[in-house]
Amino acid sequence: MKQHITRADVYRMYDTVIFCDEIKNIAAICGLFPEYYNAGTFGWNWDLYAFDRVAVVGGYRSFPKYTRRVDYKDSKKIEKHLKTLKTQRGKVAAAIRLIKKYAGV
């Protein structure tokens, strides 16, 4: 089950924060679920997926002050590549590697 987290907690807990618009699609292909979420006055804001001290954030409202970003076109490239892989473990490892690559980490 997801836990609520604040932006300040994210910056304190993770070394790198990457915003990816299409992380839900990538996570669905890999069979991953978000560990944290954030909601405010107007409802749900974003979900957070954690990978090795790297937080990948995606959601309805953008994540302010993020330092890295994976564009829509790059997200679609990642999705296309992940669909060609057979094993779940290989998909997760490739997703982490490609997200970091396209974000410039």
N, C-alpha and C positions, 0 to 999 in steps of 0.2 A: 504494500500500500504506500502511496506517495505521502511525503511529509511536507508541510509548509515550510518555506525558507524565504529569507529576505535577501535583497540585493547585497546588503552589507555582509551578510553571512557568506554569500557566494564568493565575494572578493577576499574574504578572510580565509576561507577553506581551500580555495583552488588557486593554483599558480597562473593558469591561463583560462580565459573565458572566450569562447567562440560562439558567435550567433549564427545559426543556420536556419533559414526559413523552412526548409523541407526536412528537418530532422525527424519528424513523425513518420514520413514515408521510408526513410533510411532505417529507422528503428524497427518499423514493421517488417521490413525485409529480413532484418537480422534477428527478429524475435525479442527485442529489448523493450523494457518498460521504463518510464521515467522514475527517478528516485525522489525527486522533489518537484514542487510546483509553487507558483506564487499567484495570489489573487488579491485584488484590492477593492476599492469602493465600487468600481464598475464591473467587477467580475474577474474571471480568470485572465491572467496575464501571459504566463509562459510556463513551460516544463523544462526541467534540467536533467540531462543525462550525464553521468560522471564516468570518465575514462582516465585512469592513471594521473590524477592531479590536474586533469583538464576537464572543465565544465563545458558541455555543449548545450546551448540554450536555444529554444525555438518556441514561438508562440504567436499569439494574436497581437500583442504589443511588443515593440522592440525592446531590447535590453540596453538601457543607456550606458554610456561609457565603456562599451565593449571595445576591445582592442583588435579583435580579429573578426572576419566575416567570411562565410562561404556563400557565394552568389547562387542565384537560382539555377543558372546554366551549369555551374560546377556541381550543384546538388543532383541535377538530372544525370550528369556523367557518372557520379558515384552510384546512383541507383541502377543505371544500366550495367555497370561493371559488377555490382553485387548480385544481380539477377543471373549472371553467368556462373557464379560459384556454386558448388554443390553442398559443402558442409557448413553447418551453423557456425562452428568455431572459425572457419576461414572467412566467413562473411563479417563477423564481428571484428576480427583482426584487420581485415581490409578496410572496413568502414572507419576504424580509428586512424589507420595510416593515411587514408585518402582525405579525411576531414582535416587532419593536421597539415597535410601537404597543401591543399587548396586554401587553407587559412594562413599559410605562411609560418607555421610553427616549426 
